[in-house]
Amino acid sequence: MSGGRGSSSMAAPVLAALAILAAFVVSIATLGGAVGAQNEGATVALTGLILQASQACVVTGPVPGLSPEQAVDAQQIVSTSLAAAAGDQRVAALALMVADTESGLRNVGPEPGNDGSLGLFQQRTSQGWGTPAQELSPADATGMFVQRLLAVPGWGALAPWVAAQDVQRSAFDGNPSPANGESSVVGGNYQANWPIARRLLTEVLGDANAPGSCGQGVPGGVTGPASAHGLPAGYTVPTATGPLHAQVVAYVIAQLGKPYVWGAAGPDTFDCSGLTQAAWATVGVPLLHYTADQQNEGQAVTPAQLAAGDLVLIPGSDSPGPGLAGHVGVYLGYGLVASAIDPQYGIAVQSWQTFVSGGLTALRDPAPTDT
């Protein structure tokens, strides 16, 4: 099958690049060990240390009212949720609410009578939630929850507990119940923990977190001009980028401004997966011409491992199914992603926040040995 399966569904202005400072100062110590800087140092500049929204979301330390085990799980839920949902704090609160309800924020293993439900979200392989290993991985389990939440039509307009029930399909839907003299509420079992989840999110974000991290982006700065198709002035491939990855980035940048045509893979027109296929073909790495296949090619990487040239896969405007990518771009470093967006905008650069505003499906490195 060909193509990017349609375009990304990015809100205007889709060409807005991540705000980049010519020079601004940040202390690594204030981030409590946050990851995602291009290079170590205290001075942030375009060619030096630039925090990336995709890589800066790490929070650590105690959380009031939680045991050490629960605190670690809550922090993982928040970090993963914000990275996967472009910094949307409501998504993180929703995930905390569900995990607190389902498991008490404990990564629960197999237990008698739980019908195979596992992990923080009590997910089941029999219901299509992934493998037991994924369900027992706090990061993977949270990612699966966020993917399904973002796939619920109009989820943001729903009450949080209603949206949670749409995702979880809990057998305890309606609690509190009329049997207890209380009104039945869709997702009522989750609703009871919504105030707690919001407090926990505040506690987690207030601990070893700083503006510019956890999906908030780099504060201040300027955006790339439309005349450069969103690429900021002065952009250079990040240092320490592998040679194959650097060549892929150079190829993609050379295509900026070319038209989007569904099913095309160059040299004059491209769709999203056609662009990534053509770019990686220049260094002898074959990719299939279909986003849902590309999300399984190469090696999965975490946001902290993401390097320029890697693939960023998102649901897009017509995702082929839950958990499957509908759009793909190439990471450029500095919180920037280039892709064949759609017929209106063609190949252009977007900020990380804009690109993943509809969700994050996968991050893949097609050449993991390239260093």
N, C-alpha and C positions, 0 to 999 in steps of 0.2 A: 504494500500500500504506500501511497505517496503522502508527502505533505505534512504541514503543521496542523492539520485539522482545524483550520481557521486561525483567527488572530487572538492576541491577548486582549482582555477587556479592561484596558487601563483608562482611568478618568483623565480628562484634559486638565492641565496640559501634559500630554503624554511624553513630550520631549524634555520635561524638567529633569535635569541631572541632579544627583545628590549634591547638596550644598558643600562646597569645598573651600576651606580657608587658605589664602595665600600663606598665612602663618598665624597659628594660634597655639597657645600653650595649654598642656594638660599634664597632670602628674599621674604616672602609672600607679602610684600608691593609692590614690583616691579611688581607683577602680577595684581595689581589693584583689588584684591579680587578674583582671579581666583580660581576655584574649582577643586577638584580632588586629593588632597593630602591624603595619607593614614592617617596621623596624623599631628597635628599642630606642628610647630617648625621651627627653622631656619636651622638646620643641616639635610641634606639629606643623608640617608644611606639605605642600603638594608632592614634593619629591622625597619627603621623609615619613614620619609617623602619622598615619591617618587612620583614625578609628573607623571601622566599617560596621554598619548596623547589623550586618549578617554575622559578625564575628565578635561583637563586644558584649553579648548577652550572657554574662556569667555572674551569678550572685552567690555568696557564701556566707556562713556564719549562723549563729543561733536565731531562732524565730520565737518570740514570746508565745508561750502556751503550747508549743510543740516539743516533742521529744527530739533528740538528735536525728533519729531515723526519719521522723515525719518532716523535719526541717529540710533535710537533704532532698526528700521526695517533692516537697512543695517548691523548692528552688528549681529543681529540674523541670517541673511542670511549667513554672513561670518562664524560665529561660527558653524552653522548647516552644511554648505557645507563642511568645512574642517574636521569636525568630521565624516561625512558620506562618504568622499572621500579620507580618509587617508592623509589629509593635502595637497591635490592637489590644489594649489592656482589658477590654470586656471579654475577649476570647480567653485570656489568661484567667480571669476571675471565674468564667464559666467552667473552665477545666478544673480549677481548684474546687469549685462547688461539687462537681460530679465525682471527682476522686475522693473528696472528703465523705460524700454520701455513700459511695460504693465500697470504700476500703478503709475509711478513717485515715487516709494518707499513708497507708502502709502497703508495701509491694507484696501482696498476698499470693502465696504459692498454692499448689493444689490442696484442696481441703474436702473432706467428705461432705456430700450433699450440696456442693455449689455448682453442680452440673457442668464442670469444666471451666468455670469462670476464673480468670487469672488476672493478677496484677492490680495496679492502682485503679483502673477503670473497670475491672471485672469483665474483661472482654473474652469472647469465646471464639475459638477457631471454627466451630460448627456454624457460627453466624457470620463468617467471613471477615473476622477481625485480624487475621494474620496468624503466624505460627505461634506456638507457646513461647518460644524464645523472644519474639517481638512483643508479645503481650506482657512478658515479665521484664522487659526493658523499659524503664520509666520514660526515656526519650522516645523510643519507638511507639509506645502505647499512647503517649501524649500526641505525637505526630499523627497517628491514625485517628485519634479523637478529633483533632483540629481539622483534618482533611474532611471528615464526614460532617462536622459542624458547618464549615464554609460551603459545603455542597447543598445544604438545606436552603431552598429558595426563600429569600427574604428573612433569613434567620435573625438579622439585626433588628428587625421590627417586632420580633416576638419577645415575650417575657423570657428572661434567661432560663427559667425552669421548664418552660414549654419547649424552647429550642433544645434543651438538654434531653428532654423526653423524646423528641423527634429523632435524636441521634441514638440514644441508648435503648429505647423501647423497653424500659424497665417494667418488670412484672408488678412492681409496687406503685405504679402510676396511680395518682389520686390520693395518696397520703399527704396530709391528714385526711381522714375519711369520715363520712357521715356516721359510721359505727362508733366513732369517738365523740360524737356530738359536734363535729367540725365540718366546715364546707369542703367538698371534694374539689381539688384543684389539679388540673393537668400538670404533671411534674411536681406535685406537692411535696413528695419526698425530697426533691432537690431544693425546692423553695425554702425549706426550713434552714438550709445551710447557706443560702445566698448572702445574708449579712456577714456570716463568718468568713466566707470566701473573699469578700471585699476587704475585710479587715486584714486577712492573711496576705492578700496581694499588696496592700499598703506596707505591711511589715517587711515582706520580702524585698520589695523595691526600695525600701528605705535602708536596707542593709547592704553595704559594700556596692552600691550602685551609684551611678553619676549621670547627669544629663549627657546625652549623646550615645548612651549604651542601651542595650535591650530594645533595639528596634527604633529608638528615637532619632537616630541619624546624627550626623555631625552638625552641631548648631552653627548658624551664621554662614557667611561665605557667599559665593556667586554660583550661578548655574551655567551650564554649557549653552552657547547660543544656537538658535535654530539654524543659522547659516552653516554651522558645523554639525548639524543633525544631532545636537545634544551633547557632543563631545566637548568637555571643558578645555579651554585654552591652556596650553602647557602640559597636556596629558603626555605621559611617557609610560611605557610598560613597567610595572613594578619591578624593583630589583629582586633578585633571587628567583625570578620566574624561570622555570625550566625552558630550554631552548625550543622544544617542540611547542609548548604552550605559548611562548612568545611569538612564534611564527604564526600560530593560529590567530592570536590577537591581532597581529599586523594584517593578516588577510581580511579579517572581519572589518577592521577599521577602513581598509581600502574599499570596501563595498558600501560604506555609508552613503545614503542617498539614493541607492538603486531601488527600483520598484519591487513591491511584493506581488508575486503571482503564485496562487495556490498550485502546488505540485512541482514548482520550478526549483532547480538546483544549480543555477548559474549557466553561463557566466554573467549574463546581463540582468536576470531576474531571479528571485528566490522566494520560497516560503520559509517559515522559521526552521524546520528541521532540514530543509534543503541547504540553508546557509550553514548550519553546524556541520552537516555532512560534507559539504564542499570544503569548509575550512579545515577540518581534520584530515580530509583526503590529501591536502597539500603536504602533510607530514607522514603520509603512509598509514594512517589509522582509519580503517573503514568503519562507518556508522550506517545503520539502516535508516532509510528515509521515512521515519515515522516516529513521532514524539513518544508514544507509548513504548516503543522498542528502545529508544535512546535512554529512557529512564532506567534501563537495566544493563546498559553497556558500560564497559570500563569498570570502575570501582566507586562505590558510594563514599562520599566524604561528608564530614560534619561541617557546620558553618565555620568552626575554628580552623579547619583544614583547607577551606576553599581558596583556590588559587586562580589567578588570571588564566583564562583559557578553558576553565572547567565549565560544565553545562549546568544551567539553572533551569529547572523544569517546574512549571506551574499548571494549575487547572486550565487556564485560558477561557475563552468564551464558549467553547463547545467541547468540553472535556469528554473523552469517549466513555468514561465511567468513573465511579468512585475510586479515588486513589490513583487514577491514570492521568498522565499529563496531557494537556491540550495545546501547550505552547512551550517553546524552549528558546533560551538565549545563551550567550557566551559572557561569562563574567570577565570584566576588564580590570578588576582591582578597584580600590578606592570607593567601594559601594556603587559601582556602575555596571550596568548590564546592556549589551547590544543585542538586538534581534531584528528579524524581519517582522515588523509589528503587524501591519495590515495594509490593504491597498491604499489607504489614505496617507499613511505616514512612511511606508516603505521601511528601509533599514535605518535604524536610528538608535541612539543611546538613551536609556532611561535610568533613573535612580533605582537603587535596590528597593526602596520603599514603594515606589510607583510600580515597579515590575512585579513584586510579590504581593501587591495590595489585595489580590483575590485569593491568596493562599500560596503555599509552597509545597510542591509534590516531591521533588528529589533534587539532590546535588550529586553530580557524577564527574569523575575524572577519567576521561577516555584513555589516558596514558599515565598510569600511576607511578611508573618507574622513571619518568622524565624528571630529572632533578638538575 
